[in-house]
Amino acid sequence: MISTKPMIKLSVFFATFMVSIASVYAEETVVRLVPHQETVLSAAMEGRIITLPFKEGEAFKKGDLLLGFDCIYEKSQLEKAQAVSKAANKKHQVVAGLKKFKTTTDLEIELAALEAAKAKADEKMMIATVRKCSLHAPFDGKVSTLDVQPHQFATPGTKLMRIIDDTALNVEFFASSHLTPYLNVGQEFTLHIVETGTQHQSRIIRLGADIDPVSHSIKVVATIIGEKQGLMAGMSGQISLLKAKP
């Protein structure tokens, strides 16, 4: 006689599995790849651009010169401020040294000290100005867009260039607010890249702090696990997020 218990257990398992499948569905979500770091560099001073060593798409290292202004006048003003500061400091030392001979007063010593302090402040101000003459890379990366050309005159606030650090790529997307209960940091999903046709395993690393009241969505940031060859910032893709059926 054949036992029916195994068949009953199999039927129960199959029924449970079908109920589980029927209770969830996949919601397609569009995503994009973004650089690990990016920033727009703007002019902090007024001047003519004389150095622009990197073109769009070219890579640079942290600390490399990205742009330089013609600062002959500013540098000469710095040299003048340094000379004035040195002279004022020397004068203060001499006046203070005369006190032991009782040929100067405390007021004269104090005024000389204030004069030296003012000259030093002017020197520091010019040092800060000259530092604005050149822009150095804050991180390893590439030039994404150039908004100026050599010999162009820029004013404070002029957009100069956009730079990105694409040594690592993040996945960003906005998920519907009703998916919030099903999103967790550390959760993994499969990413389908449109441009390459490849699939990549990804993991959620950060969720938005709140839900946008207009779009009723929450920002999600993920990172790609494993091979990233051939991927570029700006590429788009699709993912499937599972959600329980209402």
Disulfide bonds with the S-S distance in Angstrom:
Cys71-Cys133 1.93
